[in-house]
C-alpha cells in the first residue's frame, strides 16, 4: 500500500480542487490519501463524491497552533467534524485569516510592493486564505521567484517584515479538542528549520505526555539526519511516525506520494480513531 497522509486542496492553499486531488492521487498510484486542509473540512464532501474506486480517503485537517511564540502545525485525522467545541475553535481560526491577510497586504504596500487585497482574494478563491496566497501574489508581481522564496525574513516568514499573527490554538488544547472529537493527532514537520523557528525538541515529549499520537518524520523539509533524530525521539516517547508529501498542487514542488506512511502505522491510526472512518472509493 502507498499511503500519503498530508495533502491540501483549493479548500485552503492547494491548487487542485478536492475532486482533482483524489483523481490525481489515484493516477499517482496511491492507495490511501488524507485531505488535511488548513483549519477547514470544507473540501471533504467534494473529495468523497469524486473518490475513485481503489482509493481510500482519510478525512482530516492541519491545525494552526502556537507554543511560546513559535508557530507549529498539528495534523488531525478522523475526527467528528460536527463536534461543537472543536468546530467552534476551527471557525475562530478561519475567521481570523482574512484580517490577517489584509494586514500582510497593508505591510507589503508600505514596503513598496504594489499588491492588492483584490489580487490575494482572487488567488485564494473559495479557499481559506493564507500566507501561500499572499506569496503567490508576490510571485505574480515578480517580487520573488517562487512561493518558498516569499517565506523569508524579508517578506512573510514568522517575524518577517510583512508577517502578521492570527488566532492560533495552543497545541495542548488542540490535542484535547481532537481527542474529544474522536480523532488522532500528528505533529506536522516538527523540525522543518527552513520554515523558521521550531519548538524545542523537549516540547515533543511534553506533547506526547498530553496525548499526541505521532510525528511526521519523512517530509521534504527534513534532511536525513533530522529524520534519524525524529525517529529516535518517537521511539523515546512512544510516538507513531508518518511520512507525507504535504502536496499543494503547483504551489509547491513536492509530488503526491513523494513520502509515504507505513501501512502498519496507518492501521494503528485508524484503530485509534473513534470520530470517523476512512472512506473507500466507489468510483466517483
MARZA-389018 format. One line per field, with one value per residue: residue number from 1; x, y, z of N, C-alpha, C, O in turn. Coordinates in steps of 0.1 Angstrom, whole numbers, always signed. Layout:
% residues N
k = c(NUM|...);
n_X = c(X|...);
n_Y = c(Y|...);
n_Z = c(Z|...);
ca_X = c(X|...);
ca_Y = c(Y|...);
ca_Z = c(Z|...);
c_X = c(X|...);
c_Y = c(Y|...);
c_Z = c(Z|...);
o_X = c(X|...);
o_Y = c(Y|...);
o_Z = c(Z|...);
This chain:
% residues 284
k = c(1|2|3|4|5|6|7|8|9|10|11|12|13|14|15|16|17|18|19|20|21|22|23|24|25|26|27|28|29|30|31|32|33|34|35|36|37|38|39|40|41|42|43|44|45|46|47|48|49|50|51|52|53|54|55|56|57|58|59|60|61|62|63|64|65|66|67|68|69|70|71|72|73|74|75|76|77|78|79|80|81|82|83|84|85|86|87|88|89|90|91|92|93|94|95|96|97|98|99|100|101|102|103|104|105|106|107|108|109|110|111|112|113|114|115|116|117|118|119|120|121|122|123|124|125|126|127|128|129|130|131|132|133|134|135|136|137|138|139|140|141|142|143|144|145|146|147|148|149|150|151|152|153|154|155|156|157|158|159|160|161|162|163|164|165|166|167|168|169|170|171|172|173|174|175|176|177|178|179|180|181|182|183|184|185|186|187|188|189|190|191|192|193|194|195|196|197|198|199|200|201|202|203|204|205|206|207|208|209|210|211|212|213|214|215|216|217|218|219|220|221|222|223|224|225|226|227|228|229|230|231|232|233|234|235|236|237|238|239|240|241|242|243|244|245|246|247|248|249|250|251|252|253|254|255|256|257|258|259|260|261|262|263|264|265|266|267|268|269|270|271|272|273|274|275|276|277|278|279|280|281|282|283|284);
n_X = c(+8|+4|+6|-4|-4|-9|-21|-32|-59|-79|-96|-81|-50|-40|-37|-51|-85|-106|-118|-101|-77|-81|-84|-60|-44|-51|-41|-15|-8|-15|-29|-41|-52|-49|-69|-60|-66|-59|-72|-98|-126|-138|-134|-139|-164|-167|-144|-150|-173|-161|-143|-122|-126|-108|-92|-87|-100|-88|-102|-94|-75|-52|-41|-36|-13|+3|+31|+46|+52|+61|+52|+34|+22|-5|-15|-47|-66|-95|-115|-146|-163|-185|-184|-191|-174|-148|-154|-161|-137|-121|-135|-130|-103|-103|-118|-101|-83|-87|-86|-60|-46|-52|-38|-12|-11|-13|+11|+30|+24|+33|+59|+65|+55|+33|+10|-24|-55|-76|-62|-50|-73|-85|-66|-69|-95|-123|-110|-96|-80|-45|-10|+4|-12|-8|+19|+19|+9|+31|+48|+35|+38|+64|+82|+94|+108|+96|+71|+82|+103|+92|+88|+107|+127|+127|+102|+75|+80|+78|+78|+88|+92|+67|+50|+21|+3|-21|-51|-44|-43|-35|-12|-15|-41|-53|-47|-63|-89|-91|-89|-112|-131|-128|-106|-72|-39|-11|+21|+30|+57|+79|+106|+112|+133|+140|+117|+115|+116|+115|+97|+113|+130|+123|+97|+83|+82|+67|+43|+37|+32|+8|-9|-4|-3|+15|+44|+53|+77|+91|+94|+96|+109|+127|+159|+182|+197|+180|+156|+165|+170|+144|+131|+144|+134|+107|+107|+117|+95|+73|+58|+40|+52|+51|+49|+47|+36|+29|+15|+7|-3|+4|+16|+37|+68|+67|+56|+27|+26|+53|+66|+57|+35|+40|+21|+14|+15|-4|-26|-27|-33|-59|-71|-70|-88|-120|-139|-145|-144|-121|-128|-138|-132|-158|-158|-162);
n_Y = c(-12|+23|+52|+84|+109|+137|+163|+191|+211|+232|+241|+251|+261|+248|+240|+222|+212|+196|+173|+171|+165|+139|+124|+128|+116|+89|+85|+88|+64|+60|+44|+52|+84|+113|+142|+172|+200|+234|+242|+237|+217|+219|+208|+181|+168|+171|+158|+132|+126|+125|+104|+80|+45|+21|+39|+52|+76|+95|+116|+148|+175|+203|+219|+252|+262|+276|+278|+292|+315|+304|+292|+263|+233|+211|+179|+166|+137|+118|+128|+137|+160|+175|+179|+201|+219|+217|+224|+251|+262|+258|+274|+300|+302|+302|+325|+345|+346|+362|+391|+389|+384|+407|+425|+418|+424|+452|+458|+450|+468|+491|+486|+491|+473|+466|+451|+440|+437|+426|+412|+391|+379|+370|+350|+333|+324|+304|+293|+289|+317|+323|+326|+314|+323|+350|+349|+338|+360|+377|+363|+365|+393|+395|+399|+379|+348|+323|+306|+296|+313|+336|+331|+342|+362|+387|+390|+371|+352|+338|+365|+381|+410|+416|+400|+389|+381|+356|+342|+314|+280|+267|+241|+220|+223|+219|+191|+181|+189|+175|+149|+147|+149|+124|+120|+116|+127|+142|+156|+180|+181|+187|+196|+214|+234|+251|+265|+284|+293|+266|+246|+237|+205|+193|+199|+181|+158|+167|+172|+146|+134|+147|+134|+134|+116|+110|+119|+136|+124|+116|+139|+165|+187|+178|+167|+139|+134|+148|+133|+109|+118|+125|+100|+87|+103|+97|+70|+72|+85|+70|+74|+74|+72|+91|+95|+119|+138|+165|+179|+205|+209|+228|+248|+242|+223|+196|+162|+142|+114|+115|+111|+85|+67|+40|+10|-4|+16|+33|+16|+16|+42|+44|+25|+38|+59|+73|+91|+92|+73|+59|+65|+44|+44|+47|+48|+74);
n_Z = c(+0|-8|+10|+16|+39|+41|+26|+5|-7|-29|-10|+10|+7|-15|-51|-65|-70|-45|-59|-81|-67|-55|-78|-90|-71|-73|-99|-94|-82|-56|-27|-4|+8|+27|+32|+43|+48|+57|+88|+81|+70|+47|+21|+21|+14|-14|-22|-14|-30|-55|-53|-65|-74|-56|-42|-10|+13|+39|+62|+74|+90|+90|+117|+128|+152|+181|+202|+229|+214|+190|+159|+150|+134|+135|+126|+122|+123|+112|+129|+145|+126|+133|+160|+186|+202|+191|+164|+167|+175|+152|+135|+146|+141|+113|+107|+114|+95|+72|+81|+89|+65|+51|+67|+62|+34|+36|+50|+31|+10|+23|+22|-4|-23|-49|-42|-40|-21|-36|-55|-39|-28|-52|-59|-37|-40|-32|-11|+22|+31|+31|+40|+18|-4|-4|-9|-34|-48|-46|-63|-87|-91|-96|-75|-60|-69|-64|-45|-21|-18|-8|+18|+38|+61|+50|+39|+44|+64|+97|+119|+100|+78|+66|+80|+98|+127|+136|+150|+168|+179|+211|+213|+231|+238|+214|+210|+230|+221|+196|+205|+220|+200|+189|+173|+159|+165|+149|+149|+126|+103|+124|+128|+108|+99|+79|+75|+94|+129|+152|+176|+207|+210|+234|+238|+223|+238|+259|+246|+238|+263|+268|+251|+224|+193|+172|+151|+122|+102|+77|+54|+30|+40|+59|+64|+60|+85|+103|+101|+112|+138|+146|+145|+166|+187|+185|+192|+218|+231|+225|+202|+171|+137|+108|+72|+46|+17|+18|-1|-24|-49|-78|-63|-47|-49|-42|-48|-51|-30|-26|-2|+21|+43|+66|+62|+86|+105|+96|+99|+127|+133|+123|+139|+164|+160|+166|+158|+131|+100|+76|+41|+16|-19|-44|-71|-79);
ca_X = c(+0|+11|-3|+1|-13|-8|-23|-40|-67|-83|-103|-72|-40|-36|-42|-61|-98|-107|-120|-89|-68|-83|-82|-45|-38|-52|-32|-1|-7|-17|-40|-48|-48|-55|-71|-57|-66|-56|-82|-111|-130|-146|-132|-141|-175|-164|-134|-157|-181|-152|-133|-121|-126|-94|-85|-94|-98|-88|-106|-85|-73|-40|-45|-26|-11|+14|+36|+56|+56|+65|+41|+35|+10|-9|-24|-58|-72|-106|-123|-160|-163|-196|-183|-193|-163|-138|-159|-161|-123|-117|-141|-123|-90|-106|-123|-91|-74|-89|-80|-45|-40|-53|-27|+0|-11|-10|+25|+37|+23|+41|+73|+66|+51|+20|+0|-38|-63|-83|-53|-49|-86|-87|-58|-74|-108|-131|-102|-92|-69|-33|+3|+8|-19|+0|+32|+17|+8|+44|+54|+29|+43|+79|+90|+101|+108|+88|+63|+91|+112|+85|+88|+119|+125|+124|+88|+64|+84|+74|+86|+93|+88|+53|+43|+11|-1|-35|-56|-39|-46|-24|-12|-21|-56|-56|-47|-75|-101|-91|-92|-126|-139|-126|-95|-58|-30|+3|+28|+35|+71|+83|+119|+114|+140|+140|+105|+116|+118|+108|+97|+124|+127|+117|+82|+77|+79|+55|+31|+34|+26|-5|-18|+0|-2|+27|+51|+56|+92|+95|+89|+106|+117|+135|+170|+184|+200|+168|+147|+170|+167|+130|+128|+148|+125|+95|+109|+118|+83|+62|+50|+39|+60|+44|+56|+37|+41|+25|+12|-1|-5|+15|+21|+50|+74|+65|+47|+19|+33|+68|+69|+46|+34|+40|+8|+11|+13|-17|-36|-28|-41|-74|-76|-72|-98|-134|-148|-148|-137|-117|-139|-133|-137|-168|-157|-168);
ca_Y = c(+0|+36|+60|+98|+114|+151|+170|+203|+214|+246|+245|+260|+268|+240|+244|+212|+211|+183|+163|+169|+159|+125|+118|+128|+107|+76|+84|+86|+51|+59|+36|+60|+98|+122|+155|+179|+215|+243|+246|+235|+204|+223|+200|+167|+162|+171|+147|+119|+124|+122|+94|+68|+32|+17|+49|+54|+89|+98|+130|+154|+190|+208|+229|+263|+263|+284|+275|+301|+324|+296|+286|+248|+227|+198|+172|+159|+127|+110|+133|+141|+174|+182|+180|+215|+227|+217|+231|+265|+267|+259|+286|+311|+303|+305|+338|+354|+345|+374|+403|+387|+385|+421|+432|+415|+432|+466|+459|+449|+480|+501|+483|+494|+462|+470|+440|+445|+427|+420|+402|+380|+373|+362|+338|+323|+319|+300|+286|+296|+325|+321|+332|+310|+331|+363|+346|+337|+373|+382|+357|+372|+406|+394|+403|+367|+338|+312|+308|+294|+325|+346|+328|+347|+374|+399|+390|+365|+342|+343|+377|+389|+424|+417|+390|+393|+370|+353|+334|+300|+271|+261|+227|+211|+224|+212|+177|+178|+190|+165|+136|+148|+147|+111|+120|+113|+139|+140|+169|+181|+186|+194|+202|+220|+246|+261|+273|+294|+288|+253|+244|+228|+191|+189|+201|+169|+149|+173|+169|+132|+132|+152|+126|+134|+102|+108|+130|+134|+123|+117|+151|+172|+197|+171|+160|+126|+134|+152|+122|+100|+123|+124|+86|+85|+110|+90|+58|+76|+89|+61|+81|+69|+81|+91|+101|+125|+147|+179|+183|+217|+211|+235|+259|+237|+213|+182|+154|+132|+101|+116|+104|+78|+62|+25|+5|-7|+29|+38|+8|+20|+55|+40|+17|+47|+69|+70|+101|+90|+61|+61|+63|+38|+50|+39|+50|+87);
ca_Z = c(+0|-8|+18|+18|+49|+43|+13|+5|-19|-30|+2|+17|-1|-26|-64|-70|-63|-39|-68|-89|-58|-54|-91|-92|-62|-79|-111|-89|-77|-42|-22|+7|+8|+37|+28|+55|+45|+69|+97|+75|+65|+36|+9|+23|+7|-28|-24|-12|-41|-66|-49|-75|-69|-52|-34|+3|+18|+53|+64|+84|+89|+95|+126|+131|+166|+185|+215|+234|+203|+179|+151|+146|+127|+141|+117|+130|+115|+115|+140|+141|+122|+139|+175|+186|+207|+181|+153|+171|+175|+138|+129|+151|+133|+99|+106|+116|+83|+63|+86|+89|+52|+48|+74|+54|+22|+40|+53|+18|+3|+30|+18|-18|-31|-53|-41|-36|-14|-46|-61|-30|-28|-64|-58|-27|-44|-21|-1|+34|+27|+40|+35|+4|-14|-5|-15|-49|-54|-48|-75|-99|-93|-99|-63|-57|-80|-61|-32|-9|-17|-1|+33|+44|+70|+42|+35|+51|+74|+111|+124|+88|+76|+63|+88|+108|+135|+136|+161|+167|+190|+219|+208|+241|+237|+201|+212|+238|+213|+186|+212|+224|+188|+184|+163|+161|+163|+145|+148|+112|+101|+136|+128|+94|+103|+68|+75|+105|+143|+155|+190|+211|+210|+246|+237|+217|+249|+266|+238|+239|+276|+267|+243|+210|+188|+164|+145|+108|+101|+63|+48|+22|+48|+69|+58|+66|+100|+110|+102|+122|+151|+149|+148|+180|+197|+185|+200|+232|+237|+222|+192|+157|+128|+95|+60|+38|+7|+21|-15|-26|-63|-84|-55|-42|-58|-38|-56|-44|-27|-26|+10|+24|+57|+67|+64|+100|+112|+91|+106|+141|+133|+121|+151|+175|+157|+170|+153|+117|+95|+62|+32|+4|-32|-50|-85|-82);
c_X = c(+9|+1|+4|-9|-13|-9|-32|-47|-71|-92|-95|-62|-34|-42|-51|-74|-98|-109|-108|-78|-69|-80|-67|-38|-39|-43|-18|+2|-8|-29|-48|-43|-55|-57|-70|-56|-64|-69|-96|-113|-139|-145|-136|-153|-173|-154|-141|-166|-173|-143|-133|-121|-111|-86|-94|-90|-98|-91|-97|-84|-59|-43|-33|-25|+1|+18|+47|+61|+60|+54|+44|+22|+8|-19|-34|-65|-85|-114|-138|-161|-174|-195|-182|-181|-152|-141|-158|-146|-118|-123|-134|-110|-93|-110|-112|-81|-75|-83|-64|-39|-41|-42|-14|+1|-8|+5|+34|+36|+32|+56|+75|+62|+36|+10|-13|-45|-71|-75|-52|-62|-89|-79|-64|-87|-117|-124|-100|-79|-57|-21|+6|+1|-12|+13|+30|+15|+21|+51|+48|+34|+58|+87|+99|+99|+98|+81|+73|+100|+105|+85|+102|+117|+122|+109|+78|+67|+79|+84|+92|+87|+73|+44|+32|+6|-16|-39|-51|-41|-33|-24|-17|-36|-60|-57|-60|-88|-102|-95|-107|-136|-135|-114|-82|-49|-16|+9|+34|+49|+77|+96|+122|+121|+140|+127|+106|+119|+109|+107|+108|+120|+120|+102|+76|+73|+68|+42|+27|+27|+11|-14|-15|+2|+11|+33|+54|+71|+96|+87|+99|+114|+125|+146|+172|+187|+188|+158|+152|+168|+153|+125|+132|+139|+112|+96|+110|+105|+71|+53|+51|+47|+53|+53|+45|+43|+39|+22|+3|-4|+7|+21|+34|+55|+72|+54|+39|+26|+48|+74|+56|+47|+33|+26|+4|+8|-1|-28|-38|-36|-56|-79|-79|-83|-112|-144|-152|-140|-132|-128|-133|-140|-147|-169|-163|-160);
c_Y = c(+13|+46|+74|+105|+129|+158|+181|+205|+228|+250|+252|+266|+259|+245|+234|+213|+198|+171|+160|+162|+144|+118|+117|+118|+93|+74|+82|+73|+50|+50|+43|+74|+105|+136|+164|+194|+222|+247|+245|+221|+207|+215|+186|+161|+161|+159|+133|+116|+120|+110|+82|+55|+27|+27|+51|+68|+89|+113|+135|+169|+192|+220|+239|+264|+272|+280|+284|+310|+317|+290|+271|+244|+213|+191|+164|+150|+121|+114|+135|+156|+182|+184|+195|+224|+228|+225|+246|+270|+268|+271|+299|+313|+308|+320|+349|+355|+358|+386|+401|+389|+400|+429|+430|+423|+447|+468|+458|+462|+491|+498|+485|+484|+466|+459|+447|+434|+419|+409|+389|+372|+365|+349|+328|+317|+316|+293|+295|+304|+324|+327|+327|+318|+344|+361|+345|+350|+380|+376|+363|+385|+407|+398|+392|+357|+326|+314|+306|+306|+336|+343|+330|+358|+387|+401|+384|+355|+348|+354|+385|+402|+426|+406|+396|+380|+368|+344|+320|+293|+269|+247|+217|+211|+217|+197|+173|+178|+179|+151|+136|+146|+133|+110|+116|+124|+135|+154|+170|+187|+194|+200|+207|+233|+256|+269|+284|+287|+275|+253|+235|+214|+186|+190|+189|+159|+154|+170|+155|+128|+137|+144|+126|+119|+100|+120|+126|+135|+124|+128|+158|+182|+191|+164|+147|+126|+139|+141|+112|+105|+122|+109|+82|+91|+102|+77|+61|+79|+81|+66|+73|+78|+79|+97|+107|+135|+162|+186|+195|+219|+219|+246|+255|+226|+199|+175|+145|+119|+102|+110|+97|+72|+46|+21|+1|+5|+34|+29|+12|+33|+52|+33|+27|+57|+64|+80|+99|+78|+65|+58|+56|+43|+40|+42|+63|+94);
c_Z = c(+0|-1|+20|+27|+51|+29|+14|-8|-20|-19|+12|+7|-12|-40|-70|-63|-55|-48|-77|-80|-58|-67|-94|-83|-67|-91|-106|-82|-62|-38|-11|+6|+19|+31|+41|+53|+58|+76|+91|+70|+52|+23|+9|+14|-8|-31|-23|-24|-54|-64|-59|-68|-67|-44|-21|+8|+33|+55|+75|+82|+94|+104|+129|+146|+169|+200|+219|+222|+191|+172|+149|+141|+133|+131|+126|+120|+121|+128|+135|+138|+129|+154|+178|+191|+197|+169|+155|+170|+161|+132|+134|+143|+119|+98|+108|+104|+74|+69|+87|+76|+47|+55|+66|+41|+25|+43|+40|+10|+10|+26|+3|-27|-36|-53|-36|-29|-25|-53|-52|-29|-40|-64|-49|-32|-33|-10|+11|+32|+37|+33|+21|-7|-15|-12|-30|-55|-56|-60|-87|-102|-96|-87|-59|-68|-77|-47|-20|-7|-9|+15|+39|+53|+62|+39|+45|+62|+88|+115|+112|+87|+73|+70|+96|+115|+133|+148|+159|+180|+198|+216|+218|+241|+224|+203|+220|+229|+203|+193|+215|+212|+182|+175|+168|+157|+159|+143|+134|+112|+113|+136|+114|+96|+91|+67|+86|+118|+145|+171|+195|+212|+223|+246|+231|+228|+257|+259|+238|+252|+276|+258|+228|+205|+180|+159|+130|+106|+86|+56|+41|+29|+59|+61|+65|+81|+108|+112|+112|+136|+155|+152|+162|+190|+197|+193|+215|+239|+232|+211|+178|+148|+114|+84|+51|+28|+11|+7|-15|-40|-69|-75|-48|-51|-54|-46|-47|-42|-27|-13|+15|+38|+56|+69|+78|+108|+108|+98|+120|+142|+132|+133|+163|+173|+161|+164|+139|+112|+81|+52|+19|-8|-38|-65|-89|-93);
o_X = c(+19|-10|+15|-21|-16|+1|-40|-42|-66|-95|-100|-66|-23|-50|-57|-74|-90|-103|-104|-71|-59|-75|-61|-28|-30|-37|-10|+13|-4|-39|-60|-31|-67|-47|-79|-45|-68|-77|-105|-104|-146|-154|-135|-151|-177|-155|-138|-166|-178|-135|-143|-117|-103|-75|-106|-79|-108|-84|-94|-91|-54|-47|-22|-35|+9|+9|+58|+73|+63|+46|+56|+12|+17|-29|-31|-69|-86|-117|-140|-159|-173|-203|-173|-178|-147|-133|-154|-144|-110|-116|-132|-106|-86|-106|-114|-72|-65|-75|-57|-29|-32|-37|-6|+11|+0|+11|+43|+46|+37|+64|+86|+64|+28|+1|-14|-42|-73|-80|-53|-62|-95|-84|-64|-90|-119|-130|-102|-69|-59|-22|+11|+6|-11|+17|+39|+19|+24|+59|+55|+35|+64|+99|+110|+90|+93|+85|+72|+104|+112|+82|+109|+106|+116|+104|+74|+58|+77|+96|+99|+78|+66|+33|+34|+5|-23|-30|-53|-42|-22|-34|-22|-42|-71|-66|-67|-96|-113|-103|-114|-147|-140|-113|-80|-52|-10|+4|+43|+52|+80|+98|+134|+114|+141|+127|+97|+123|+98|+116|+113|+108|+112|+95|+64|+63|+59|+32|+15|+18|+3|-26|-22|+9|+17|+29|+57|+78|+105|+76|+111|+125|+131|+144|+166|+181|+186|+152|+144|+164|+150|+117|+126|+136|+106|+87|+105|+103|+59|+41|+61|+49|+50|+63|+35|+55|+47|+26|-7|-7|+18|+31|+42|+48|+75|+45|+43|+32|+55|+84|+45|+57|+27|+18|-7|-1|-9|-38|-49|-43|-64|-90|-88|-89|-115|-156|-163|-131|-138|-136|-125|-152|-146|-179|-168|-164);
o_Y = c(+13|+48|+75|+107|+134|+159|+182|+201|+236|+262|+259|+275|+261|+254|+237|+215|+189|+161|+148|+153|+137|+107|+107|+112|+85|+64|+77|+70|+40|+49|+41|+76|+102|+141|+162|+200|+217|+255|+252|+214|+198|+215|+179|+151|+151|+152|+124|+104|+112|+107|+75|+54|+30|+24|+53|+72|+84|+121|+129|+175|+185|+230|+235|+267|+275|+279|+284|+312|+324|+282|+267|+250|+205|+197|+157|+154|+119|+106|+136|+164|+194|+191|+202|+234|+239|+232|+254|+281|+277|+278|+308|+325|+316|+327|+360|+363|+362|+393|+411|+396|+405|+438|+439|+428|+453|+477|+465|+466|+500|+508|+483|+485|+468|+458|+457|+422|+407|+399|+378|+360|+354|+339|+316|+306|+324|+289|+307|+298|+323|+333|+335|+320|+349|+369|+349|+352|+387|+383|+366|+389|+417|+401|+394|+358|+320|+323|+314|+308|+345|+352|+320|+365|+396|+412|+391|+349|+360|+353|+395|+406|+435|+404|+407|+370|+377|+340|+314|+299|+268|+240|+207|+201|+211|+191|+163|+170|+174|+144|+126|+141|+130|+99|+113|+131|+126|+162|+161|+196|+206|+210|+206|+244|+268|+280|+294|+275|+275|+258|+227|+210|+177|+183|+186|+153|+146|+167|+151|+120|+132|+148|+120|+111|+89|+131|+114|+145|+133|+126|+157|+185|+199|+156|+144|+118|+134|+139|+106|+97|+119|+107|+74|+85|+101|+73|+53|+76|+84|+64|+67|+90|+68|+104|+100|+139|+170|+197|+195|+231|+215|+252|+264|+221|+190|+181|+141|+114|+92|+104|+102|+72|+41|+26|+3|+5|+38|+35|+11|+35|+58|+36|+25|+63|+52|+78|+104|+73|+74|+49|+62|+47|+28|+39|+65|+105);
o_Z = c(+7|-6|+25|+24|+62|+22|+24|-19|-11|-17|+20|+0|-16|-39|-80|-51|-59|-47|-79|-85|-59|-68|-99|-87|-66|-93|-113|-77|-56|-46|-10|+5|+21|+26|+50|+55|+69|+70|+95|+67|+48|+15|-1|+8|-14|-41|-31|-29|-62|-73|-60|-56|-76|-40|-22|+7|+39|+50|+85|+74|+103|+98|+131|+153|+160|+208|+212|+221|+181|+178|+146|+143|+134|+128|+135|+109|+133|+136|+123|+147|+129|+160|+173|+185|+195|+163|+146|+165|+158|+123|+126|+139|+114|+89|+103|+104|+69|+62|+85|+74|+41|+49|+65|+37|+18|+39|+39|+4|+3|+27|-2|-39|-27|-62|-30|-32|-24|-57|-57|-29|-40|-68|-51|-28|-24|+0|+11|+30|+49|+23|+13|-17|-26|-20|-38|-67|-66|-67|-97|-113|-99|-89|-55|-76|-86|-40|-10|+4|-4|+22|+43|+53|+68|+37|+54|+68|+89|+115|+115|+95|+78|+67|+102|+108|+128|+155|+148|+191|+193|+215|+214|+242|+224|+198|+217|+230|+201|+188|+214|+214|+170|+168|+180|+147|+165|+136|+131|+119|+112|+144|+109|+95|+94|+61|+86|+119|+140|+178|+187|+214|+222|+253|+234|+228|+262|+265|+239|+252|+284|+257|+220|+212|+180|+162|+127|+108|+83|+53|+44|+25|+67|+53|+75|+88|+119|+122|+119|+145|+167|+161|+169|+200|+208|+201|+223|+250|+235|+212|+175|+151|+109|+87|+49|+29|+6|+5|-9|-44|-65|-79|-45|-59|-62|-51|-36|-52|-26|-13|+13|+45|+48|+77|+82|+117|+117|+103|+126|+152|+139|+137|+170|+182|+159|+166|+135|+119|+74|+55|+13|-8|-38|-72|-100|-96);
